[in-house]
Amino acid sequence: MIDQNGQPVRKAALKTYLETYNAGARGSKEFGGLPRALVIICDGLVLGKTTYVKCVDGQVQLSRRKDGSVVGGGL
């Protein structure tokens, strides 16, 4: 995963990105700072689906919960 500045993402940064995504304020400045690829991946997740995102320091499993939030396993 690459961030908005073209730099590889670390797990810690991915955790903060997921917190911002789950906040649900799509028009906010913070949401605009999320990597576009992450938004596309998270929007495509349906309940019970799992996908994997590669970070600099390892691979992270993303899945959608029943409440609609996206959680990263191992973060």
N, C-alpha and C positions, 0 to 999 in steps of 0.2 A: 504494500500500500504506500502510495506517495501522497504527501500533503500538498497544500496550496503553494508552497514555496519550492516544490520539486525535491524535497528531502524525504528520505525513507522515514516511516512512522515507527515509533517505539510503542511497546505495550502500554506504558503509562500514559502516553499521549492518546492512544486509542481509547483508553478508559475515560478520559475527559471528553473526548469526542462523542462517545456513546451517551454520557451523561447529558451533554448538550442536545443530542438528537432526541433523547427521551423526554427532555423538558417540553418539547412540542411547540416552541415558539419559532415557527418557520420563517417569519418575516424579520427576525431579530438579526442584529449584527453578528452575534456569536454563531448563529446557525449558518450565516453566509460564509463563515470562516472554516466550515467543515470541508474535508476533501469531498469533491463531487462523487468520486467512485464509491465512497462509503455511504453516501446518501442513496445512491442508486441501489447498492447492495441491500441496505436496510429496508428500503421501500419495497423491494422485491420479495422479502421474507414474509411468508405466511405462517400462521399458527402451526407449530409442530415441525417447521422446516429448519434445517441447519445448514450453514455454509462455513467456510473457512477463509480467514484473511491472513496473509503472510505479513509479518512485521520484521523489523531488523533483528529483534531478539527472540524470534520464534513464531509459531503459528497459533492463531487464536480462533476458537470455535464461536460463531455467532448464532444465536437462535432467538426466535420470537416467543415471548411468554403469552399467557392467556390474557393478561391485562393490556397487551399491545406493545409493551416495551421490548427493546432488543437488549439482550444480555450477552456478555462475552465470557465464555468459560475460561478459567485460568487467569483472570485479571485481578 
